[in-house]
């Protein structure tokens, strides 16, 4: 089917190969390239559509976002334009993160504005809860351990999302990772305009995001980073109860959401959620790192899919997930048989951390805990918010990793992959977060769009590797051989590049500082972030 983008078309559905709309006569192929297939949703300012990009081999899917302001007044149209420009700039700045959709195109056509984004295939959290039921405490902690590092990254880019909610979080089918979408309500350097107080209008969405998920200061048009923390807390309540804010009661004296009587969680998690949801912004957690520390969990302690509870097929219809063999189906039903692969490791890591803290205080308890899960404490990083790192215990050999990848697995977080020979391997779009890859041979490998956040790649052979759009935040690349590697659009902020060989490497549009480059080896063939060759 071809779908007409004319907002006033009475019958927008057309046959697949139609050139013009049978109802209104509008041209159907947008910009002589994008064939719109069907609508995905509509909000105050725009509508989104699934499309095929006929300008690329294979005609891959993409998402078209069309400007549709809910009014024709000049100030409404101007605010809508600012919104789209802001969303485009934001996606262009942070879209190289593996949990954020990439911006592919941005243009105006016949006085209509369009964003073209990467299509994220998968179910939203809202759809997951409707399909599988509410999450357990373990499931919520796993969700937070995956989304909080992303939120910290976004805030480090001086961006406030302002519309975090279950409908804007998608579990990507490809790798079961959580992706945050819809950056149309972000707050950055754009000055806010006046709002329309009549309800859920375009201006309401522009000014405050989604009522119920937005905290008081955001409703008053004074959003801060902690505003996203509040919205994330409301999302957790939805995951635990399946109730939206409009379904909940509020304390008339304090304005606080009344949720604790609806959930069965530990006092520890209850205290964390209570502080996330504090109506007083001063009393709330101020950063994602603070919430992670309070939760006593390490992000990516267990891989995104494996760390959740896997519901057995006893008494329920089996669902097939070809490429998500380890993905979670969370259920609060106490009678359901579950396998907890990651839960034991999370618990063991937390116990080990507490034991180490007790040892440091001279309170030896002689508990005989396994030393293999001892966590090293680290109280700060370059911005004072590093979370404690865990030792990597899971080991894979070369054949085991390649076989798992061919079967569809894309998550090798926290694995020990040191000294493996992966020369020329295709490992694109893989999660290597916090993995050990010391002296690993990845020469000529395809690692495009892969996540190496906090990974150790000391003295790794990455010569001629495709690392385009790879993510290296806080990765250790000391002494790594990156000669001739494609690092275009890679995110290298906070990465250790001391002694790394970047001779002939392509760093065009990469996120990297001059200070980092000064620690690495470069030559006249090195392509700088500005696209020019040469030394500093």
Steps between C-alpha positions, in 0.01 A plus 500: 500500500608858432375758747425862416657763728248772419349578847156572351488206259162322547635157401881482532536126428617414149630203304869422546631627166274805467679820401228738617226477760171377356304732730684834506755470220804562722830346398560190712879459475641753747804681364508243216641257754283408797196275450270538801337170599277569797446740793663419834356771723402862537565763765444870554763617252550215259415160364742210449497248217681183403673538164745329265807686379511421127824693467697226675563137402243269653263792565548494881224612735508842662269727698368822349390766745283770344432840652129535573439789741156508656428852384581746227592802711844640413640450851384136501669434166818674616512293820445183297789589271723562799393167644598308188827687459578429863416131466717472188795671669461286811484173305795610292698565818413193705372256235830308489410337831388138449179563698387807305355490144723658237392805302517411128355808331331833576332720239208720397274399212202705378494702825495179704787404732633144524742303716622162377622272777632150544212254542513318833323167471352373825232548764469803723502447875132584493436220252720258696304554820168456320628180339700339782371659820675710759868470589652357813739698722790327325364601163468865604856503634626348177307764303653777709850358464459521123328837464680705768843495326325619182330778695835600649647520149213718377536736794875523443412640157302773682168359377185443706268255324182618677275223370623173648210256519426134409378594152837662422713204605536215250667165559681453170423166338850467363686485832237544776654833604289789619488798261371845593304671223315827433731789577240753389454644849868538590625802687838643407599853410174594325300760688151387591196692385162552656280199556135431439337390824190347343611139529680244284576725207807539287630772727453281804715233341754765404515651843477215746496157337238252623284600800534256789851398402633856522584633851373833638805705400470380141130584496608848609741510203812475715627152409829371639688172461320364807173544309595201286572305820143563614354387166713185518361435848144532372591256223619251765166530681326418173724196453415378851126572487399547131328819617557834330516822707137581424401167660676583828399710798702796626543635850294823501732662755838418347417423138691170527397199298350225720643172370667307783186306598478365144845339475685219672866600501779513754538797732824575319341542156201677654733759656680555170174546309367732768800728459476486119138612531549774758295803393773722642773518240758575769418178683504290185803321354691752293665260255466154351829403665350575843211264432736223386706534815187493713380185326832324571500352152760527230366583154542204268578274799314241300426544131178673411308190399646235729470697821122488505271219608412252227149369530457129434245370252314316777133594483556762233528514126859489383620810322780469246785753505747379238773750573409565863552158650602658829252788505277548796129461541438652840204390706376571849315167523665318794392162367690537173818296486797731435865469427710776651830498313604856582329543836747284689791691351345834587440385856849352530659819373306712747588265788864511399499877492350516845752248627786706361359813664472313829859378466619854439325606818663218695177304534618160379203271485672187372214431264713304255358677198651413164785734420430476128219754524679760714437849365762772498377829639547813298343818629556736212582536135573802285168658596483356848236237439662169407319190620696212656629252244463129526757243399425305187459129555324359192748363245439414136739357243518622141275234352247531780463874447473474120246218524289697749509806273391297197206367702386857562659586833618860522571544870842413645509757779739419787656205314871417500598501132869575547756348260233369260574496127204673336681634198258597222193394700162666447391610848309815415241648737620292795498586869852464649426732795752447783653199318869403517666512156867539590732401214199369303562481125218692329696605194269575209193405703163662438407659834275773370250638752636278778503601865842493672401723793731435799663211312873425534670492159859553612747397230217360287561466125232713331699576188274574198190414707163657420415689819265751342244630755649278770457608863816520717391709799750431784662219299869421557683503164849552638758361256233377256591476131240703308703566186270547202188439709174668403392695809270741319215621723636290788441617858838506676432746782674401824684214326862439599707537180843518657743339257224393258618495138264708286728537199284500188180462703183676387361711787268719296205624711623290795432623853855541631697779665834652400635393840416137421660523157815648650549179699469280190729443202385678184655586166427703189263226379277523808163652413406746775143543633462805275569280196849636433818294495810580698656536843377728775 
